[in-house]
Amino acid sequence: MRIIRDPYFIAPEDRGAAAAIGNFDGVHLGHQAVIDLTRSVANGAPLGILTFEPHPRDYFAPDAPPFRLMNADSKANRLEKLGVERLYQVPFNDALAALSPEEFAQSIITDRLGLTHVVVGEDFCFGKGRAGTTQDLIAFGEEMGFGVTIAPMLSTAAGDVSSTAIRQALADGTPRIAAEMLGHWHRIVGPVVTGEQRGRDLGFPTANMSIDGLHPPKFGVYAVKVDVLEGPHEGTYNGAASIGIRPMFDGDVPNCESYLFDFSGDLYGARLSVALVEYLRGEEKFDSLDALVTQMDADCARAREILADV
């Protein structure tokens, strides 16, 4: 997959794709359906995605709480696995935000990227003030020479599939509901960073990861499946993870600490992908370290039972 980050300097071979347009945060089942629909109408053109970095929500409300389900790298990796050939990561800045709907269609879709066909969801809005509608896009396509397909909203037993609904499921501590809408486990991906090594002292050495910039799941302990993505320990492991601020130790910066079952080795600097399978309990401040260790033993035993069936 080729990633194009500047639509104003684009190689000729990267023009002319059929592309789905959107933020694709989480790359959930609705997004996957849009990608499949784009593939079906591509008519031999490269399969593309037109998205924006930073996310427009970050641009308009930079001080709002973190909301992203995945960072740009994780999103790109997921899209590549789905067969996307061209990923247009258009910078969302003052100039882009100021474009009217017609200017966006003319400048970005037509003049810069030369897209042959675009696919959007039925709730898609675009241009300054989100003034452009799907009907406007269809009219611009007829005028400017690109095809337009509108993808319907996808629903599952969990309800309408959306990034907002997935965020709510994670905030509620129901990762299986989130997974029903994602089509895969929700994952926290990133490098292992140096922690305070308290887990090692307690007999539970953990791999610590930052969740900075990501929508925080409900704080607490989870049964997890951990993919070590690189290095001598590459592979998949069952485990238990604590997400939150570590009230037992008066922490204040949320992170993710994963204990991998039946594992021995050094993971510092390695990239992990931690899949949240089931929420076990909330964060607690125990009366003693012995009480904490007893609870951690119980958490790990419960996580092993759950993961044996996954």
HELIX and SHEET records of a PDB file:
HELIX    1   1 PRO A   12  ASP A   14  5                                   3    
HELIX    2   2 LEU A   29  VAL A   41  1                                  13    
HELIX    3   3 PRO A   56  PHE A   60  1                                   5    
HELIX    4   4 ALA A   72  LYS A   81  1                                  10    
HELIX    5   5 ASP A   94  ALA A   97  1                                   4    
HELIX    6   6 PRO A  101  PHE A  104  1                                   4    
HELIX    7   7 ALA A  105  ARG A  112  3                                   8    
HELIX    8   8 LYS A  128  ARG A  130  5                                   3    
HELIX    9   9 THR A  134  MET A  144  1                                  11    
HELIX   10  10 SER A  163  ALA A  171  1                                   9    
HELIX   11  11 PRO A  175  LEU A  182  1                                   8    
HELIX   12  12 ARG A  198  ASP A  201  1                                   4    
HELIX   13  13 PRO A  247  PHE A  249  5                                   3    
HELIX   14  14 LEU A  289  LEU A  307  1                                  19    
SHEET    1   A 6 ARG A   2  ILE A   4  0                                        
SHEET    2   A 6 ARG A  86  PRO A  91  1                                        
SHEET    3   A 6 LEU A  47  GLU A  53  1                                        
SHEET    4   A 6 ALA A  18  ILE A  21  1                                        
SHEET    5   A 6 HIS A 117  GLY A 121  1                                        
SHEET    6   A 6 GLY A 147  ALA A 151  1                                        
SHEET    1   B 2 SER A 155  THR A 156  0                                        
SHEET    2   B 2 GLY A 159  ASP A 160 -1                                        
SHEET    1   C 6 ARG A 187  PRO A 191  0                                        
SHEET    2   C 6 ARG A 271  ARG A 281 -1                                        
SHEET    3   C 6 GLY A 220  VAL A 228 -1                                        
SHEET    4   C 6 GLY A 235  GLY A 244 -1                                        
SHEET    5   C 6 ASN A 255  LEU A 260 -1                                        
SHEET    6   C 6 ALA A 207  SER A 210 -1                                        
END                                                                             
